[in-house]
Amino acid sequence: MKCAVAVVGPTGSGKTALALEVAERLRTEIISADSMQFYRGMEIGCAAPSAAEQQRVHHHFVSFLNPDEDMAAGKYEGLARRRAEKLLQCNALPVLCGGSGLYINAFKDGLFPGPARDQSIRDRLRARACEEGTEALYAQLQEVDPDYAAQLTSANDLVRIVRALEVHELTGRPFSLWHQAHQHQADKWEVLQVAPDWDREVLYARINHRVQEMIDAGWVDETQRLIASGYEKDIHRLKALGYREIAAYLRGESSLEEAVEAARMHHRRYAKKQLTWFRADKGIHWLPCCPASGIAAMADQVMDLISRRFPHYGT
């Protein structure tokens, strides 16, 4: 059976520490599923596992690309699955760790490429959304593909609404039917997903504290090095949280305090989006946390779940 464990959840929730503890107990390796941790030179601002943490447990796909290189979910699916298969061949249960839900889903279910894209249709639909509002496109989607419309977590998800309408216009078939066909053909993995579950205010406090820790660790200098190396445009392209605000501070457009507060705000907003994404996945086991929660106790819960789901690897 192709199986794995995935430690998921919002930024600042303690995924890295939990994954380390679990991987150490399983005597296995960690496959990163954090799309920003792929890039070299961005280790501080993207909270990549430290050198000491990577000595404890070997990590894959951390700091292995330059900021001007691209990594698509489809490419990640192939790389991560091949690495996971090699671990299984060595009788080691792979542990994925990250908050990039699209990459987790690509690994778990296989990426659905769908029909070819048509930029002219996309441009027309987006122009209509600007004129009439996203709700007008969503109403059209409800007419031509009510099943897919019902699956969306938000009626304002313009990216997915446009793609579904584009596919319907190109093929005459609802996007939901394409998805159903893919589900029957996909090479799926059995993935046990776990996530630390914090009270929202506690999570936000953890995020605020971590942003300050990254500043203290040299985030400003890291950003300056990226700019000096010619990667400023890639900071904007990658949309890595906080880097644009620090770059603005370095250009003299804001104070450091303003940049830090803006970075905190964007991290909190991103965490909220991640929670919306992961809460929609009913297959995730949420692990209740409180400030007194210890990593060892959380890891005990995960190991118990593993022993029941994958008895061959459990303890």
TIVOBA-157340 format. One record per residue (C-alpha): x, y, z; residue in three letters; residue number from 1. Coordinates in steps of 0.05 Angstrom, whole numbers. Layout:
<rs>
[r [X,Y,Z],Ala,NUM]
...
</rs>
This chain:
<rs>
[r [0,0,0],Met,1]
[r [25,70,-18],Lys,2]
[r [18,107,48],Cys,3]
[r [46,168,84],Ala,4]
[r [34,216,142],Val,5]
[r [23,290,129],Ala,6]
[r [31,343,184],Val,7]
[r [-10,401,157],Val,8]
[r [-42,465,183],Gly,9]
[r [-33,540,185],Pro,10]
[r [32,578,191],Thr,11]
[r [57,584,262],Gly,12]
[r [20,523,288],Ser,13]
[r [82,481,303],Gly,14]
[r [81,434,244],Lys,15]
[r [157,429,239],Thr,16]
[r [168,410,311],Ala,17]
[r [112,358,309],Leu,18]
[r [137,328,243],Ala,19]
[r [208,324,271],Leu,20]
[r [185,286,333],Glu,21]
[r [142,238,293],Val,22]
[r [194,226,239],Ala,23]
[r [247,213,292],Glu,24]
[r [204,161,326],Arg,25]
[r [189,128,259],Leu,26]
[r [263,130,238],Arg,27]
[r [243,161,172],Thr,28]
[r [252,225,132],Glu,29]
[r [211,288,120],Ile,30]
[r [186,311,53],Ile,31]
[r [172,386,54],Ser,32]
[r [105,408,28],Ala,33]
[r [117,483,39],Asp,34]
[r [122,518,-28],Ser,35]
[r [163,575,0],Met,36]
[r [215,531,35],Gln,37]
[r [236,505,-33],Phe,38]
[r [279,567,-44],Tyr,39]
[r [351,581,-24],Arg,40]
[r [367,645,12],Gly,41]
[r [297,651,42],Met,42]
[r [306,604,101],Glu,43]
[r [294,656,156],Ile,44]
[r [232,690,128],Gly,45]
[r [200,623,107],Cys,46]
[r [216,589,174],Ala,47]
[r [253,532,140],Ala,48]
[r [279,477,186],Pro,49]
[r [346,497,216],Ser,50]
[r [411,461,203],Ala,51]
[r [405,428,271],Ala,52]
[r [335,404,255],Glu,53]
[r [357,377,188],Gln,54]
[r [413,339,224],Gln,55]
[r [361,307,269],Arg,56]
[r [318,284,210],Val,57]
[r [336,286,137],His,58]
[r [291,334,97],His,59]
[r [276,334,23],His,60]
[r [259,394,-20],Phe,61]
[r [283,448,28],Val,62]
[r [326,503,-2],Ser,63]
[r [337,465,-67],Phe,64]
[r [316,519,-117],Leu,65]
[r [340,589,-132],Asn,66]
[r [286,643,-123],Pro,67]
[r [282,654,-198],Asp,68]
[r [264,581,-211],Glu,69]
[r [194,554,-214],Asp,70]
[r [161,495,-179],Met,71]
[r [91,476,-201],Ala,72]
[r [46,429,-163],Ala,73]
[r [48,378,-219],Gly,74]
[r [124,375,-217],Lys,75]
[r [123,370,-141],Tyr,76]
[r [74,312,-145],Glu,77]
[r [124,271,-186],Gly,78]
[r [185,290,-144],Leu,79]
[r [152,278,-77],Ala,80]
[r [118,213,-96],Arg,81]
[r [183,184,-123],Arg,82]
[r [219,203,-59],Arg,83]
[r [163,174,-17],Ala,84]
[r [164,109,-56],Glu,85]
[r [239,101,-43],Lys,86]
[r [226,110,31],Leu,87]
[r [172,57,30],Leu,88]
[r [220,10,-5],Gln,89]
[r [265,18,55],Cys,90]
[r [207,3,102],Asn,91]
[r [203,76,125],Ala,92]
[r [137,112,128],Leu,93]
[r [144,180,93],Pro,94]
[r [126,242,133],Val,95]
[r [103,303,94],Leu,96]
[r [103,371,128],Cys,97]
[r [76,437,103],Gly,98]
[r [19,485,97],Gly,99]
[r [13,487,21],Ser,100]
[r [-54,452,13],Gly,101]
[r [-49,447,-63],Leu,102]
[r [17,410,-58],Tyr,103]
[r [-10,362,-5],Ile,104]
[r [-70,347,-49],Asn,105]
[r [-26,337,-110],Ala,106]
[r [14,285,-72],Phe,107]
[r [-47,252,-41],Lys,108]
[r [-96,250,-99],Asp,109]
[r [-54,266,-160],Gly,110]
[r [-60,332,-196],Leu,111]
[r [-117,341,-244],Phe,112]
[r [-89,378,-304],Pro,113]
[r [-156,382,-341],Gly,114]
[r [-166,406,-412],Pro,115]
[r [-119,456,-444],Ala,116]
[r [-125,529,-423],Arg,117]
[r [-149,587,-466],Asp,118]
[r [-123,654,-444],Gln,119]
[r [-173,693,-485],Ser,120]
[r [-231,660,-449],Ile,121]
[r [-198,672,-382],Arg,122]
[r [-187,746,-398],Asp,123]
[r [-259,754,-420],Arg,124]
[r [-286,721,-357],Leu,125]
[r [-241,762,-311],Arg,126]
[r [-261,826,-347],Ala,127]
[r [-334,808,-336],Arg,128]
[r [-319,795,-262],Ala,129]
[r [-290,865,-257],Cys,130]
[r [-352,895,-289],Glu,131]
[r [-408,853,-258],Glu,132]
[r [-375,823,-197],Gly,133]
[r [-352,752,-181],Thr,134]
[r [-422,734,-159],Glu,135]
[r [-446,740,-231],Ala,136]
[r [-395,687,-253],Leu,137]
[r [-413,643,-194],Tyr,138]
[r [-487,647,-213],Ala,139]
[r [-469,623,-283],Gln,140]
[r [-428,566,-253],Leu,141]
[r [-488,545,-211],Gln,142]
[r [-528,540,-276],Glu,143]
[r [-478,500,-317],Val,144]
[r [-444,460,-262],Asp,145]
[r [-483,461,-196],Pro,146]
[r [-442,403,-168],Asp,147]
[r [-376,439,-174],Tyr,148]
[r [-405,504,-150],Ala,149]
[r [-429,469,-87],Ala,150]
[r [-359,442,-74],Gln,151]
[r [-327,512,-71],Leu,152]
[r [-314,538,-1],Thr,153]
[r [-326,609,-24],Ser,154]
[r [-370,640,-77],Ala,155]
[r [-314,691,-87],Asn,156]
[r [-262,640,-108],Asp,157]
[r [-250,673,-175],Leu,158]
[r [-192,628,-196],Val,159]
[r [-232,564,-191],Arg,160]
[r [-296,595,-218],Ile,161]
[r [-260,621,-280],Val,162]
[r [-226,553,-292],Arg,163]
[r [-292,515,-286],Ala,164]
[r [-328,562,-334],Leu,165]
[r [-269,560,-382],Glu,166]
[r [-270,483,-383],Val,167]
[r [-345,482,-394],His,168]
[r [-339,531,-452],Glu,169]
[r [-281,493,-483],Leu,170]
[r [-310,423,-477],Thr,171]
[r [-384,429,-465],Gly,172]
[r [-376,384,-404],Arg,173]
[r [-382,406,-331],Pro,174]
[r [-317,411,-294],Phe,175]
[r [-344,365,-240],Ser,176]
[r [-350,308,-291],Leu,177]
[r [-277,317,-310],Trp,178]
[r [-259,313,-236],His,179]
[r [-300,249,-227],Gln,180]
[r [-264,216,-286],Ala,181]
[r [-197,237,-256],His,182]
[r [-215,208,-188],Gln,183]
[r [-228,139,-220],His,184]
[r [-162,139,-257],Gln,185]
[r [-115,174,-207],Ala,186]
[r [-59,138,-172],Asp,187]
[r [-80,155,-101],Lys,188]
[r [-41,149,-37],Trp,189]
[r [-68,132,32],Glu,190]
[r [-47,193,72],Val,191]
[r [-60,203,146],Leu,192]
[r [-66,278,155],Gln,193]
[r [-58,310,223],Val,194]
[r [-58,384,243],Ala,195]
[r [-45,422,308],Pro,196]
[r [-110,456,329],Asp,197]
[r [-100,522,367],Trp,198]
[r [-150,572,392],Asp,199]
[r [-150,628,340],Arg,200]
[r [-123,682,387],Glu,201]
[r [-68,637,413],Val,202]
[r [-48,620,341],Leu,203]
[r [-45,694,323],Tyr,204]
[r [-2,707,385],Ala,205]
[r [45,651,363],Arg,206]
[r [49,682,293],Ile,207]
[r [65,751,321],Asn,208]
[r [120,722,365],His,209]
[r [150,682,307],Arg,210]
[r [153,743,262],Val,211]
[r [194,779,315],Gln,212]
[r [238,717,323],Glu,213]
[r [252,719,248],Met,214]
[r [270,793,252],Ile,215]
[r [318,777,310],Asp,216]
[r [348,720,269],Ala,217]
[r [368,767,212],Gly,218]
[r [308,770,166],Trp,219]
[r [325,841,145],Val,220]
[r [396,822,126],Asp,221]
[r [370,760,89],Glu,222]
[r [323,805,48],Thr,223]
[r [380,853,33],Gln,224]
[r [422,795,7],Arg,225]
[r [365,772,-39],Leu,226]
[r [359,842,-67],Ile,227]
[r [435,849,-76],Ala,228]
[r [434,782,-113],Ser,229]
[r [383,808,-163],Gly,230]
[r [322,771,-135],Tyr,231]
[r [279,830,-116],Glu,232]
[r [229,817,-173],Lys,233]
[r [224,745,-150],Asp,234]
[r [206,767,-79],Ile,235]
[r [144,798,-111],His,236]
[r [132,740,-159],Arg,237]
[r [134,687,-104],Leu,238]
[r [90,729,-58],Lys,239]
[r [130,704,2],Ala,240]
[r [100,734,64],Leu,241]
[r [136,794,94],Gly,242]
[r [192,801,44],Tyr,243]
[r [158,856,4],Arg,244]
[r [146,895,68],Glu,245]
[r [218,889,90],Ile,246]
[r [241,908,20],Ala,247]
[r [198,970,25],Ala,248]
[r [232,986,92],Tyr,249]
[r [300,977,59],Leu,250]
[r [280,1027,5],Arg,251]
[r [262,1077,59],Gly,252]
[r [187,1073,45],Glu,253]
[r [168,1053,116],Ser,254]
[r [197,1043,185],Ser,255]
[r [220,975,210],Leu,256]
[r [163,976,260],Glu,257]
[r [112,987,204],Glu,258]
[r [143,932,163],Ala,259]
[r [141,883,221],Val,260]
[r [69,899,237],Glu,261]
[r [49,891,163],Ala,262]
[r [86,824,161],Ala,263]
[r [48,801,222],Arg,264]
[r [-18,821,192],Met,265]
[r [-4,785,127],His,266]
[r [17,722,164],His,267]
[r [-47,723,205],Arg,268]
[r [-89,733,143],Arg,269]
[r [-53,676,108],Tyr,270]
[r [-64,631,169],Ala,271]
[r [-139,646,165],Lys,272]
[r [-140,626,91],Lys,273]
[r [-101,562,107],Gln,274]
[r [-151,545,162],Leu,275]
[r [-209,554,113],Thr,276]
[r [-174,507,64],Trp,277]
[r [-157,453,114],Phe,278]
[r [-222,456,153],Arg,279]
[r [-257,437,88],Ala,280]
[r [-218,372,86],Asp,281]
[r [-258,324,131],Lys,282]
[r [-201,273,129],Gly,283]
[r [-155,315,173],Ile,284]
[r [-146,295,246],His,285]
[r [-143,359,287],Trp,286]
[r [-100,354,350],Leu,287]
[r [-126,400,406],Pro,288]
[r [-70,446,431],Cys,289]
[r [-62,495,488],Cys,290]
[r [-2,536,512],Pro,291]
[r [15,479,560],Ala,292]
[r [13,427,504],Ser,293]
[r [79,391,494],Gly,294]
[r [105,364,428],Ile,295]
[r [116,295,458],Ala,296]
[r [43,290,479],Ala,297]
[r [20,311,410],Met,298]
[r [68,261,378],Ala,299]
[r [38,207,422],Asp,300]
[r [-30,222,392],Gln,301]
[r [-2,218,321],Val,302]
[r [34,153,335],Met,303]
[r [-31,123,362],Asp,304]
[r [-66,144,298],Leu,305]
[r [-10,113,257],Ile,306]
[r [-13,47,295],Ser,307]
[r [-87,42,279],Arg,308]
[r [-84,66,207],Arg,309]
[r [-18,33,187],Phe,310]
[r [-5,-23,237],Pro,311]
[r [58,-44,200],His,312]
[r [92,22,218],Tyr,313]
[r [59,37,285],Gly,314]
[r [89,25,353],Thr,315]
</rs>
